[in-house]
């Protein structure tokens, strides 16, 4: 599901008009599609007679609202149209309003019938917001802001068409008094406002509807992002041949763990095992041997020299040089600490790994202190920081990054073109220079616990070892990881799920996309 700017949507629609499709036809298609969503979401065919207030501005978004009112009236709802900015003057909305009147739908003017309008809004079970469309930006006048306030205080469920009024399509220049929707029906495609952290919550549940625009009209427009979906995941995961052997699915090396944090090694390796790597070698400091080997059976174990604290010793890098030979992918950083030995291990892996390398957790913190290692690396690398780790990488405050994560992610990838960045968190972002920005929609707050990042690292590393390209490994890994968490939530609750549960549910997600 791709995300387009408002200008791109306008260009796409103009291409339709130039081909002979009329604005009236597209407006009818949009209103019909939105009405179908509302009908389904609120069971209007079985619950007839629901009171619906449709707020319509004087522009084309209002025209969509007139169609919606008409289609809801046809299935037994009781819509009333409230004109928020006087009668329309654009030909297409004027025509649609006339069609609505022919069905004897009541039409009220907020300017001259404010008392009646307020009563309708108080009594409505559903409010449909068609005041402003994707062209809106800035601050509303006081009367319009008062309408926003009434809608937000109403008991009704609020459905926004395209964009909740008061928000701009970019999610940047908007009125803080904007309407807050329970459901937003986006026409043609998602817009940045629907996925930005600062505005996504105000959109509520998101549904995108097509309005029969031919795919060829999208070809000249570049999407600004893509929301990962099942179709993308299924296209990336190849089917397994019946005569396949373990050598066909890669050899993954994990350099993880320590005496104090053996669980990081266990969880990253456990996720790799559960996601299909053919062979897995787990390298860890020797004192962690009892804790690691008592939890895992499948990997090959490579205990390495440790310092007095149980972290990797500097001498561990000599054994690592040999271990790195013929590995299809490598994961480093989970639970390794930030000792001199850990730094030596990271430096060795960064310089010697010729395949796809994933750096996580302590590895990223060490990399932030030795950024030259990233500048010098030419082979593929995947970085999986959370916000705190990312702030160290780019030397920016977390609060500043939160305000515009997409911009900072893209700037980072411009600076380090060999890197795939996975910025973890709500709606995890995956980016690489020259590639579309991916937004991951799966997952929940149950992932807010120690160890879930180790699981993600092992999962992405496993996919990369199987020959899947770095960006695709990151996109699919984030999706599967989040979906497994959603399965955990459904069965166990967010509070009750553990990282072991998360690993256990990885195959449940993978099974849905096997060829």
C-alpha positions in Angstrom: 0.0 0.0 0.0 1.8 3.1 -1.2 1.7 6.6 0.3 1.4 9.6 -2.1 1.5 13.3 -1.6 -1.6 15.4 -2.3 0.1 16.8 -5.4 0.7 13.3 -6.8 -3.0 12.5 -6.2 -4.0 15.6 -8.0 -1.7 14.7 -10.9 -3.1 11.2 -11.1 -6.7 12.6 -11.1 -5.8 15.1 -13.8 -4.4 12.3 -15.9 -7.8 10.6 -15.6 -9.6 13.8 -16.6 -7.3 14.2 -19.6 -8.2 10.6 -20.7 -11.9 11.5 -20.8 -13.1 10.4 -17.4 -15.2 13.2 -15.9 -14.8 14.8 -12.4 -18.5 13.9 -11.8 -17.7 10.2 -12.4 -14.8 10.2 -10.0 -16.8 12.0 -7.4 -19.6 9.5 -7.7 -17.1 6.6 -7.4 -15.5 8.2 -4.3 -18.8 8.7 -2.5 -20.0 5.2 -3.4 -16.8 3.6 -2.2 -16.8 5.6 1.1 -20.5 4.8 1.7 -19.7 1.0 1.3 -17.0 1.2 4.0 -19.3 3.1 6.4 -22.1 0.6 5.7 -19.8 -2.3 6.4 -18.0 -0.9 9.4 -21.2 0.2 11.2 -23.5 -2.6 10.0 -26.0 -0.1 8.5 -27.9 -2.7 6.4 -28.9 -4.6 9.6 -29.2 -1.6 11.8 -31.4 0.6 9.7 -32.6 4.0 10.7 -29.3 5.2 12.2 -29.0 9.0 12.4 -26.1 10.3 10.3 -24.9 13.9 10.1 -22.8 14.5 7.0 -20.8 17.7 7.3 -20.0 19.1 3.9 -17.8 22.0 2.9 -18.2 24.0 -0.3 -15.5 22.2 -2.2 -15.1 18.8 -3.9 -14.9 17.0 -0.6 -18.3 18.3 0.1 -19.4 16.7 -3.2 -18.2 13.3 -1.9 -20.3 13.9 1.2 -23.5 14.5 -0.9 -23.0 11.2 -2.6 -22.4 9.4 0.7 -25.6 10.9 2.2 -27.5 9.7 -0.9 -26.1 6.2 -0.8 -26.7 5.8 3.0 -30.3 7.0 2.5 -30.8 4.3 -0.1 -29.9 1.5 2.5 -32.2 2.8 5.2 -30.1 5.3 7.2 -31.4 8.7 8.2 -28.8 11.2 6.9 -28.9 15.0 7.2 -26.5 17.2 5.3 -25.0 20.1 7.1 -23.4 22.8 4.9 -20.6 24.2 6.9 -19.5 26.9 4.4 -22.7 27.9 2.5 -23.9 26.3 -0.7 -21.4 24.9 -3.2 -20.6 26.8 -6.4 -18.4 24.2 -8.2 -20.5 22.4 -10.8 -19.9 18.8 -9.7 -20.8 19.3 -6.0 -23.8 21.4 -7.1 -25.0 18.4 -9.2 -24.5 15.9 -6.4 -26.3 18.1 -3.9 -29.3 18.3 -6.3 -29.3 14.5 -6.5 -29.3 14.2 -2.7 -32.3 16.7 -2.5 -34.2 14.5 -5.0 -34.2 11.8 -2.3 -35.6 14.3 0.2 -32.5 14.4 2.3 -32.7 17.3 4.7 -30.1 20.0 4.1 -29.2 22.5 6.8 -27.0 25.6 6.6 -24.8 26.0 9.6 -24.6 29.8 9.1 -28.4 30.4 9.3 -29.6 27.3 11.1 -26.9 26.8 13.7 -29.3 25.7 16.5 -30.8 22.9 14.3 -27.3 21.9 13.2 -26.0 21.5 16.7 -29.1 19.5 17.7 -28.4 17.1 14.7 -24.8 16.7 15.7 -25.8 16.0 19.3 -28.3 13.4 18.3 -26.3 11.8 15.5 -25.0 8.2 15.9 -22.5 8.8 13.1 -20.9 12.0 11.9 -19.2 12.0 8.4 -16.6 14.7 8.0 -16.4 16.0 4.4 -15.6 19.6 5.3 -12.1 19.9 3.9 -10.0 17.7 1.6 -6.4 17.1 0.8 -5.8 20.8 -0.2 -6.4 22.2 3.3 -3.6 23.7 5.4 -3.2 26.3 8.1 -5.6 27.5 10.7 -9.4 27.4 10.5 -11.5 30.5 11.2 -13.3 30.6 14.6 -16.6 29.4 13.3 -15.1 26.4 11.7 -13.0 25.7 14.8 -16.2 25.7 16.8 -17.6 23.0 14.5 -14.4 21.0 15.0 -15.0 21.3 18.8 -18.6 20.2 18.6 -17.7 17.2 16.5 -14.9 16.2 18.9 -17.3 16.5 21.9 -20.1 14.6 20.3 -21.1 11.0 21.3 -21.2 9.9 17.7 -18.6 7.8 15.9 -16.7 10.2 13.5 -15.8 9.1 10.0 -13.4 11.4 8.0 -13.3 11.3 4.3 -9.7 11.4 3.0 -8.3 13.6 5.8 -9.8 14.7 9.2 -10.7 18.3 8.7 -8.1 20.7 10.1 -5.3 18.4 9.2 -3.2 18.9 6.1 -2.4 16.0 3.8 1.3 16.1 4.8 0.6 16.1 8.5 2.9 19.1 9.0 1.0 22.4 8.7 -2.3 21.8 10.5 -4.7 23.3 13.0 -4.3 21.7 16.5 -8.0 22.0 17.0 -8.7 19.6 14.1 -11.3 16.9 14.0 -10.3 13.6 15.6 -11.8 10.7 13.7 -12.6 7.1 14.7 -12.3 6.0 11.1 -10.7 7.7 8.1 -11.5 6.5 4.6 -8.7 7.6 2.3 -9.5 7.9 -1.4 -7.2 6.3 -3.9 -4.1 6.0 -1.6 -2.8 6.8 1.8 -1.3 10.2 2.3 1.6 11.2 4.7 -0.8 12.5 7.3 -2.1 9.0 7.8 1.2 7.6 8.8 3.1 10.4 10.6 3.4 9.9 14.3 2.0 13.3 15.1 -1.2 12.9 13.2 -1.9 9.1 12.7 -3.8 8.8 16.0 -6.2 11.5 14.9 -7.1 9.5 11.8 -8.3 6.5 13.8 -8.7 3.3 11.9 -7.5 3.6 8.3 -9.2 2.2 5.2 -8.1 3.0 1.7 -10.6 2.8 -1.2 -10.0 2.7 -4.9 -12.2 4.7 -7.3 -11.5 2.8 -10.5 -8.4 4.8 -11.6 -6.4 2.8 -14.0 -2.9 1.8 -12.8 -1.2 3.5 -15.7 -2.1 6.9 -14.3 0.1 6.1 -11.2 3.2 5.4 -13.3 4.4 9.0 -13.5 4.2 9.6 -9.8 6.7 8.4 -7.2 5.3 7.2 -3.9 6.9 8.8 -0.8 6.5 5.6 1.2 4.9 2.1 1.2 3.1 0.4 4.0 4.2 -3.2 4.1 1.3 -5.6 3.5 0.8 -9.4 2.9 1.3 -9.0 -0.8 4.8 -7.7 -0.4 5.7 -10.3 2.2 4.4 -13.2 0.0 6.3 -11.9 -3.1 9.6 -11.9 -1.2 9.4 -15.3 0.5 10.3 -17.9 -2.1 8.8 -21.4 -2.1 11.1 -24.2 -1.1 12.0 -26.9 -3.6 11.0 -30.4 -2.6 14.6 -31.6 -3.1 16.2 -28.8 -1.1 18.9 -29.3 1.5 20.2 -27.2 4.3 23.0 -25.8 2.1 20.3 -24.1 0.0 19.2 -21.9 2.9 22.4 -20.2 3.9 24.8 -20.2 6.8 24.2 -17.5 9.5 26.8 -16.5 12.0 25.5 -14.8 15.2 28.1 -13.0 17.4 26.0 -12.3 20.5 25.7 -12.6 24.2 27.9 -12.4 27.3 28.1 -13.9 30.7 25.6 -11.3 32.0 23.4 -11.3 28.9 23.3 -14.9 27.6 19.6 -14.5 26.8 20.4 -12.1 24.0 22.3 -14.8 22.2 19.6 -17.4 22.9 16.8 -15.2 21.7 18.5 -14.0 18.5 19.5 -17.6 17.7 16.1 -19.0 18.6 14.5 -16.5 16.1 17.0 -17.5 13.4 16.2 -21.2 13.9 12.5 -20.5 13.7 12.7 -18.5 10.5 14.4 -21.0 8.2 18.2 -20.5 8.0 19.9 -23.7 6.8 22.8 -23.6 9.2 23.5 -21.4 12.2 26.7 -20.8 14.1 26.4 -19.0 17.4 29.6 -17.3 18.7 29.6 -16.2 22.3 32.0 -15.7 25.3 32.9 -19.0 26.8 31.5 -18.3 30.3 28.0 -18.1 28.8 28.3 -21.7 27.6 26.0 -23.4 30.2 23.2 -20.8 29.9 23.3 -20.8 26.1 23.6 -24.5 25.4 20.9 -25.4 27.9 18.4 -23.4 25.9 19.4 -24.3 22.3 19.9 -27.5 20.4 20.0 -26.5 16.7 23.0 -24.1 16.2 26.6 -24.9 16.1 28.3 -23.5 19.1 31.5 -21.4 19.0 32.6 -20.4 22.5 35.3 -17.7 22.4 37.8 -16.2 24.8 36.3 -13.9 27.5 37.6 -11.2 29.8 37.2 -11.3 33.5 33.7 -9.8 33.3 32.5 -12.5 30.9 32.5 -10.3 27.8 34.4 -11.0 24.6 38.1 -10.8 25.1 40.2 -8.9 22.5 41.8 -12.2 21.5 38.4 -13.5 20.4 38.8 -11.6 17.1 41.4 -14.1 15.9 38.9 -17.0 16.0 36.3 -14.8 14.5 38.3 -14.1 11.4 38.1 -17.8 10.5 34.5 -18.1 11.6 33.5 -15.4 9.2 34.6 -17.4 6.2 31.8 -18.7 3.9 29.0 -17.1 6.0 26.1 -15.8 4.0 25.1 -13.3 6.7 26.3 -12.2 10.1 24.5 -10.7 13.1 26.6 -8.9 15.7 25.8 -6.8 18.8 23.0 -8.4 20.8 24.1 -8.5 24.5 27.9 -8.2 23.8 28.4 -5.2 26.0 30.7 -2.3 25.3 34.0 -3.6 26.5 37.3 -3.3 24.7 36.9 -6.9 23.6 33.4 -6.1 22.3 34.8 -3.2 20.4 37.5 -5.4 18.9 34.9 -8.0 17.8 32.7 -5.4 16.2 35.7 -3.9 14.3 36.7 -7.3 13.1 33.3 -8.2 11.8 32.7 -4.8 10.2 36.0 -5.1 8.3 36.0 -8.9 7.5 32.4 -9.8 6.8 31.8 -9.9 3.1 28.2 -10.9 3.2 25.2 -9.1 4.6 25.9 -7.8 8.1 23.3 -6.8 10.7 24.4 -4.7 13.7 22.1 -4.4 16.6 22.0 -3.2 20.2 25.4 -2.9 21.9 26.9 -3.1 18.4 25.1 0.1 17.4 26.2 1.9 20.5 29.8 0.9 19.8 29.4 1.9 16.2 28.2 5.4 17.2 31.6 5.8 19.0 33.5 4.5 16.0 31.5 5.8 13.1 34.5 5.5 10.8 33.7 1.8 10.6 30.4 2.5 9.0 32.0 5.1 6.7 34.6 2.6 5.5 32.3 -0.4 5.0 31.3 -1.1 1.4 29.4 -4.4 1.7 25.7 -4.5 2.7 24.9 -3.6 6.3 21.6 -3.5 8.1 21.3 -1.4 11.3 18.4 -2.0 13.7 18.4 0.8 16.3 15.6 1.9 18.6 15.2 5.7 19.0 17.8 5.9 21.8 20.4 4.1 19.8 19.6 6.1 16.6 20.0 9.4 18.5 23.5 8.3 19.4 24.2 7.4 15.8 23.2 10.8 14.4 23.9 12.9 17.6 20.4 14.3 17.8 18.0 14.4 20.8 15.3 11.8 20.8 12.6 14.4 21.1 13.8 16.1 17.9 13.9 12.9 16.0 10.4 12.0 17.1 9.1 15.2 15.5 10.1 14.0 12.0 11.5 10.5 12.0 11.1 10.1 8.2 13.4 13.0 7.5 16.1 11.9 9.8 15.9 8.3 8.5 16.2 9.5 4.9 19.1 11.8 5.7 21.0 9.0 7.4 20.6 6.8 4.4 21.8 9.6 2.1 24.9 9.8 4.2 25.5 6.0 4.4 24.2 4.7 1.0 25.3 1.1 1.7 23.2 0.9 4.8 19.6 -0.4 5.3 18.2 1.4 8.4 15.4 -0.2 10.5 14.3 2.4 13.0 12.3 0.3 15.5 9.2 1.5 17.3 5.5 2.1 16.6 5.3 1.9 12.8 8.9 0.8 12.3 10.6 2.5 9.4 12.8 0.7 6.9 14.9 2.7 4.5 17.8 2.6 2.1 19.1 5.3 -0.2 17.3 5.3 -3.5 14.6 3.0 -2.2 11.1 3.7 -1.1 10.6 4.3 2.6 8.7 1.3 4.1 6.4 1.7 7.1 5.6 -1.5 9.1 2.0 -1.7 10.3 2.2 -4.8 12.5 3.1 -5.2 16.2 1.8 -3.8 19.5 3.0 -2.5 22.8 3.7 -6.1 24.0 7.0 -5.7 22.1 8.0 -3.0 24.7 10.2 -5.4 26.7 13.8 -6.5 26.7 14.7 -9.1 24.2 12.3 -8.4 21.4 14.9 -6.5 19.5 17.2 -9.6 19.7 14.4 -11.6 18.2 14.1 -9.2 15.3 17.8 -9.2 14.7 18.0 -13.0 14.5 14.9 -13.1 12.2 16.2 -10.5 9.7 19.7 -12.2 9.8 18.1 -15.5 9.0 16.2 -14.2 6.0 19.4 -12.5 4.7 21.3 -15.7 5.0 18.7 -17.4 2.9 19.6 -15.1 0.0 16.9 -12.5 0.4 18.2 -9.0 -0.4 19.0 -6.8 2.7 16.1 -4.3 2.2 13.6 -7.1 1.6 14.9 -9.0 4.6 14.4 -6.0 6.8 10.9 -5.2 5.5 9.7 -8.8 5.7 11.4 -9.4 9.0 9.8 -6.4 10.7 6.4 -7.4 9.4 6.7 -11.1 10.5 8.1 -10.0 13.9 5.1 -7.6 14.5 2.5 -10.0 13.3 3.9 -12.7 15.6 3.5 -10.2 18.4 -0.1 -9.6 17.3 -0.8 -13.3 17.5 0.7 -13.3 21.0 -1.5 -10.4 22.0 -4.6 -12.3 20.7 -3.8 -15.4 22.7 -1.9 -14.2 25.7 -2.4 -10.4 26.1 0.2 -7.7 25.7 1.3 -7.8 29.3 1.5 -11.6 29.4 3.5 -12.3 26.3 7.3 -13.1 26.5 10.1 -13.2 24.0 9.8 -17.0 24.1 6.2 -16.7 23.1 7.2 -14.3 20.3 9.7 -16.8 18.9 7.1 -19.5 19.2 4.6 -17.6 17.1 7.0 -16.7 14.3 6.2 -19.8 12.3 2.4 -19.0 12.6 3.1 -15.8 10.7 5.5 -17.3 8.2 3.1 -20.1 7.4 0.6 -17.5 5.9 3.1 -16.5 3.2 4.8 -19.7 2.2 4.7 -20.3 -1.6 
